[in-house]
Amino acid sequence: MTMTPQDIGKATEALCRKAPVIPVLVIEDAAHAVPLAQALVAGGLPVLEVTLRTPVALEAIAAMSQVAGGIVGAGTVLTPDDVTAARAAGAQFAVSPGATDRLLDACEAADLPILPGAATATEAMRLLERGYDTLKFFPASAIGGAPALRALGGPLPQLRFCPTGGIDTVNAPDYLSLPNVLCVGGSWVAPRKLVENGEWAAITGLARQAAAL
Ligand SMILES: O=C(O)C(=O)C[C@H](O)[C@H](O)COP(=O)(O)O
């Protein structure tokens, strides 16, 4: 089977509409995976992105995929090999800071919906030309934040975004109020210290706050 970019856009848009925030997770200890996923899902954030930036990321994706109510994807997906590995671990979607044709070919062939990253009008236009209309805007705050994304929506109103990078509870509403934003991504709902200390109830509290944005 091969997913079309249009199928992928429908799938990622549905994921982005499930909650206002997709937690971006950097997991250092596989034992944290399940309780962390349970804590976030309990707080109302079902869609979870595990970055492929640590040695245990794939193991964490596999474990978290068993958590009821969770939809687990892989972040920092850069290459076709990452796509194969993420798929095999049970990831239901992929997120990339950017996009290459090789990466998109691999996701389409593997039936793995992807949120490809764009930071400029040209990058967004290239993705749109290929059929992708639901994108990640990265690194959101550093490239102009909500005003930049609002400005892109002028000439490119058909694109929808999940901005990520430097977003927190304070600036998230600026993004979420834009017509071209479906949800935001961010690591603030799972701070390293709380995860290390196993403070799952506190993480559920942060998730609840994020889910209400
Ligand atoms: O690794 C990736 O592909 C990413 O997705 C990068 C993340 O979007 C940022 O690391 C978000 O991090 P914060 O700025 O801490 O919220």
The ligand as an SDF file (V2000), in Angstrom:
LIG
                    3D

 16 15  0  0  0  0  0  0  0  0999 V2000
   13.3920   16.7150   17.3770 O   0  0  0  0  0  0  0  0  0  0  0  0
   12.5150   17.1450   16.6390 C   0  0  0  0  0  0  0  0  0  0  0  0
   12.2890   16.7520   15.5160 O   0  0  0  0  0  0  0  0  0  0  0  0
   11.6670   18.1390   17.1400 C   0  0  0  0  0  0  0  0  0  0  0  0
   10.4860   17.9360   17.0540 O   0  0  0  0  0  0  0  0  0  0  0  0
   12.1940   19.3270   17.7530 C   0  0  0  0  0  0  0  0  0  0  0  0
   11.1280   19.8290   18.6910 C   0  0  0  0  0  0  0  0  0  0  0  0
   10.0930   20.3660   17.9530 O   0  0  0  0  0  0  0  0  0  0  0  0
   11.6600   20.7770   19.6370 C   0  0  0  0  0  0  0  0  0  0  0  0
   12.7030   20.1610   20.3150 O   0  0  0  0  0  0  0  0  0  0  0  0
   10.5750   21.2260   20.5720 C   0  0  0  0  0  0  0  0  0  0  0  0
   11.1520   21.5160   21.7540 O   0  0  0  0  0  0  0  0  0  0  0  0
   10.7780   22.7210   22.7100 P   0  0  0  0  0  0  0  0  0  0  0  0
   11.2190   23.9690   22.0430 O   0  0  0  0  0  0  0  0  0  0  0  0
   11.5750   22.3640   23.8970 O   0  0  0  0  0  0  0  0  0  0  0  0
    9.2990   22.6550   22.9430 O   0  0  0  0  0  0  0  0  0  0  0  0
  1  2  2  0
  2  3  1  0
  2  4  1  0
  4  5  2  0
  4  6  1  0
  6  7  1  0
  7  8  1  0
  7  9  1  0
  9 10  1  0
  9 11  1  0
 11 12  1  0
 12 13  1  0
 13 14  2  0
 13 15  1  0
 13 16  1  0
M  END
$$$$
